[in-house]
Amino acid sequence: MGNSRQLVKRRKAVRNIAKITRTMELIATARFKKAMDRATEAAAYTKKINEIVADLAGANLAFSHPLLQKPAEEQNVALLILTSNRGLCGGFNGGILRKGMARLRELKAAGKNIRLEVSGKRGLSLMKYEKIHVDAAYTNFEDKPGFDEVNAIASRFVADFIAGRLHRLDIVYQKFESAAKQSPVVETILPIGDLAAVATSGTANTSSGIEYEFLPNANQILEEIVPAAFKARFFKCFLDAAVSEQIARRVAMKAAHENAQDMIKAISTAYNRARQSQITSELSEIIGGAAALE
């Protein structure tokens, strides 16, 4: 009876876990759909504004924005790592942190002045464990990052870059390509000239020979559109990280739920065998006792 009771308790515990993982899977699915809609909408806007910036950067204009120009030196580098606040999302944080730590070691080996900024409690926990100083920490971004909050960070990077206090910005995050494919990447998004080139790669349209007419003037328009392009791309990184986290959590919880169901079946089979063996043993004892009385 002891073994049977133990199996019953274990099966009950696994069933409770299965309910929790199923619920978390459904929550992640709902959040994923909303986050994917936001990321998809932002992707169209980001792509278009980057194409415009690429055309303007390639046009023969007398005006050029500082964000489009590569500094003479790249001594001051900012590294921003986007992780999640919560776990139970498979290898989501692990892949990002491996990329981030590799880039951090690379920058240290090159003798750069590094400003490390980390978003997410999981990334901050690793930095604390590794005793790595973090210059700025963010724990307020969940599955719905707000543009105003992200824009405040982007504006600071823009101001530092224009003032010469920052020469390059690298960001490490999980890039969302489709519902079936996400991958951790390290991207340099400042200066924005490199990003503008990427935006039009593989397309047939080029900016050579295109003439532009600016109203009221080129300076005023470029002063607005170039920082807007960077901020849109910067915000898109946060949206990609949010949707990729929910996809990773949904996949992890789905796998955990399926494993729990398999365990329940295995425990039920073991319980039935133990119970059958117990009943057989009791019947044998009864028959034996009855035979002894005859």
C-alpha positions in Angstrom: 0.0 0.0 0.0 2.9 2.3 0.7 4.1 2.2 -2.9 0.6 2.8 -4.3 0.0 5.7 -2.0 3.3 7.3 -3.0 2.4 6.9 -6.7 -1.0 8.5 -6.1 0.6 11.5 -4.4 3.2 11.8 -7.2 0.5 11.6 -9.9 -1.5 14.3 -8.2 1.5 16.6 -7.9 2.4 16.1 -11.6 -1.3 16.8 -12.6 -1.1 20.1 -10.7 2.1 21.0 -12.5 0.5 20.1 -15.8 -2.4 22.5 -15.1 0.1 25.3 -14.3 2.2 24.7 -17.4 -1.0 24.6 -19.6 -2.2 27.8 -18.1 1.2 29.5 -18.7 1.2 28.2 -22.2 -2.2 29.8 -22.9 -1.1 33.1 -21.3 2.1 33.2 -23.4 0.1 32.4 -26.5 -2.2 35.4 -25.9 0.6 37.7 -25.1 2.6 36.5 -28.1 -0.2 37.3 -30.5 -0.5 40.9 -29.2 3.3 41.4 -29.1 3.6 40.0 -32.7 1.0 42.4 -34.0 3.0 45.3 -32.4 6.3 44.1 -33.8 4.8 43.5 -37.3 3.4 47.0 -37.4 6.6 48.6 -36.2 8.6 46.5 -38.7 6.8 48.1 -41.7 7.3 51.6 -40.4 11.0 51.0 -39.4 11.8 49.5 -42.8 10.3 52.4 -44.7 11.9 55.2 -42.7 15.3 53.4 -42.9 14.9 53.2 -46.7 14.2 56.9 -46.8 17.3 57.6 -44.7 19.4 55.4 -46.9 18.2 57.3 -50.0 19.0 60.6 -48.3 22.4 59.4 -47.1 23.3 58.4 -50.7 22.0 61.5 -52.3 24.2 64.4 -53.2 23.2 66.7 -50.3 25.2 69.5 -48.8 23.8 68.6 -45.4 24.7 65.5 -43.4 23.4 64.5 -40.0 26.0 63.5 -37.2 24.1 60.2 -36.7 25.0 59.2 -40.2 28.7 59.8 -39.9 31.1 57.3 -38.4 33.4 58.9 -35.7 37.1 59.1 -36.4 37.6 56.9 -33.3 35.5 54.2 -31.6 36.9 54.4 -28.1 33.6 54.9 -26.1 31.2 52.1 -26.8 27.8 51.4 -25.2 26.6 47.8 -24.9 22.9 47.3 -24.2 21.7 43.7 -23.4 18.0 42.9 -23.5 16.9 40.0 -21.4 13.6 39.1 -19.6 12.5 39.7 -16.0 11.1 36.2 -15.6 12.4 32.7 -16.4 10.6 29.6 -17.7 11.3 30.6 -21.3 13.8 27.9 -22.3 17.1 29.1 -23.7 15.9 32.6 -24.4 18.1 34.4 -21.9 21.0 31.9 -22.2 21.5 32.6 -25.9 21.3 36.4 -25.5 23.7 36.4 -22.5 26.3 34.2 -24.3 26.3 36.7 -27.2 26.5 39.6 -24.8 29.3 38.2 -22.7 31.3 37.4 -25.9 30.9 40.9 -27.2 31.8 42.3 -23.7 35.0 40.3 -23.6 35.8 41.4 -27.2 35.4 45.0 -26.3 37.5 44.7 -23.2 40.3 42.9 -25.1 40.3 45.8 -27.6 40.7 48.3 -24.8 37.4 50.1 -25.3 35.7 52.3 -22.7 32.6 50.3 -22.2 29.2 51.5 -20.8 27.2 48.4 -20.0 23.5 48.7 -19.8 21.2 45.7 -19.0 17.5 45.3 -19.3 15.8 42.4 -17.4 16.3 40.8 -14.1 17.8 37.7 -15.6 20.6 39.6 -17.2 21.2 41.6 -14.1 21.4 38.4 -12.0 24.2 37.1 -14.2 26.1 40.4 -14.0 25.8 40.3 -10.3 27.0 36.7 -10.1 30.0 37.5 -12.4 30.7 40.7 -10.4 30.5 42.9 -13.6 29.6 46.5 -13.0 26.4 47.6 -14.8 26.1 51.4 -15.6 22.3 51.4 -16.1 19.7 48.8 -15.2 16.1 48.5 -16.5 13.5 46.2 -15.0 10.3 48.0 -16.2 10.0 46.4 -19.7 7.6 43.4 -19.9 5.7 42.1 -22.9 4.4 45.6 -23.8 7.3 48.0 -23.8 6.1 51.6 -24.0 7.5 53.9 -26.7 7.8 56.8 -24.2 10.0 54.8 -21.9 12.2 53.4 -24.7 12.3 56.8 -26.4 13.9 58.4 -23.3 16.8 55.9 -23.5 17.1 56.4 -27.2 17.2 60.2 -26.8 20.0 59.9 -24.3 22.1 57.8 -26.7 21.4 60.3 -29.5 22.5 63.2 -27.3 25.7 61.4 -26.2 26.6 60.4 -29.8 26.1 63.9 -31.2 28.1 65.4 -28.3 31.0 62.9 -28.9 30.6 61.1 -25.5 29.6 58.0 -27.4 31.2 56.6 -30.5 29.2 53.4 -31.0 26.1 51.6 -29.7 25.9 47.8 -29.8 22.6 46.1 -28.8 22.2 42.4 -27.9 18.7 41.0 -28.2 16.6 38.2 -29.6 15.7 39.1 -33.2 12.2 38.2 -34.4 12.2 37.0 -37.9 9.0 34.8 -37.9 6.9 32.8 -35.5 9.1 29.9 -36.2 12.5 31.6 -36.2 14.1 33.9 -33.6 17.8 34.2 -33.0 20.1 36.1 -30.6 22.1 38.8 -32.4 24.5 41.6 -31.8 23.8 44.7 -33.9 25.6 48.0 -34.1 22.8 50.6 -34.5 24.9 53.8 -34.0 26.1 55.3 -36.2 22.9 54.8 -38.2 24.6 54.8 -41.5 25.3 51.1 -41.3 21.7 50.5 -40.4 20.5 52.5 -43.4 22.6 50.4 -45.7 21.2 47.2 -44.3 17.6 48.5 -44.8 18.0 48.5 -48.5 20.2 45.5 -49.0 18.7 43.0 -51.5 16.3 45.5 -53.0 16.4 46.7 -56.6 15.9 50.4 -55.7 19.0 52.5 -55.3 19.4 56.1 -54.3 21.9 57.1 -57.0 20.6 59.7 -59.4 17.5 60.5 -57.2 16.8 64.2 -56.8 14.9 65.5 -53.8 12.9 68.7 -53.3 12.8 69.7 -49.6 10.1 71.9 -48.1 10.7 74.0 -46.2 14.5 73.0 -46.3 16.7 69.9 -46.2 18.3 70.8 -42.8 15.0 71.0 -41.0 13.6 67.7 -42.5 16.8 65.7 -41.9 17.1 67.0 -38.3 13.8 65.3 -37.7 13.8 62.2 -39.8 17.3 60.9 -39.0 16.8 60.7 -35.2 13.3 59.3 -35.8 14.8 56.5 -37.9 17.2 55.6 -35.1 14.5 55.7 -32.4 12.2 53.5 -34.5 14.9 50.9 -35.0 15.8 51.1 -31.3 12.1 50.6 -30.3 11.8 47.7 -32.7 14.6 45.9 -30.9 12.6 46.0 -27.7 9.5 44.8 -29.5 11.4 41.9 -31.0 12.7 41.0 -27.6 9.2 41.0 -26.1 7.6 38.8 -28.8 10.6 36.4 -28.9 10.3 36.0 -25.1 6.7 35.0 -25.3 7.4 32.6 -28.1 10.2 31.0 -26.1 7.9 30.8 -23.0 5.1 29.3 -25.0 7.3 26.6 -26.6 8.9 25.8 -23.2 5.5 25.5 -21.4 4.1 23.4 -24.2 7.0 21.0 -23.9 6.7 21.0 -20.1 3.0 20.2 -20.4 3.5 17.4 -22.8 6.3 15.9 -20.6 3.9 16.1 -17.6 1.2 14.2 -19.5 3.7 11.5 -20.4 4.8 11.3 -16.7 1.1 11.0 -15.6 0.6 8.1 -18.1 3.8 6.4 -16.8 2.8 6.9 -13.2 -0.7 5.6 -13.8 0.7 2.5 -15.5 3.0 1.9 -12.6 0.2 2.5 -10.1 -2.1 0.0 -12.0 0.6 -2.6 -11.9 1.3 -2.1 -8.2 -2.4 -2.2 -7.5 -2.8 -5.4 -9.5 0.1 -7.0 -7.8 -1.3 -6.0 -4.4 -4.8 -7.5 -5.3 -3.2 -10.7 -6.6 -1.2 -11.0 -3.4 -4.3 -10.4 -1.2 -6.3 -13.0 -3.2 -3.5 -15.5 -2.8 -3.5 -14.9 1.0 -7.3 -15.4 1.1 -7.1 -18.6 -0.9 -4.2 -19.8 1.1 -6.1 -19.1 4.4 -9.2 -20.7 3.1 -7.3 -23.8 2.1 -5.7 -24.0 5.5 -9.1 -24.0 7.2 -10.3 -27.0 5.2 
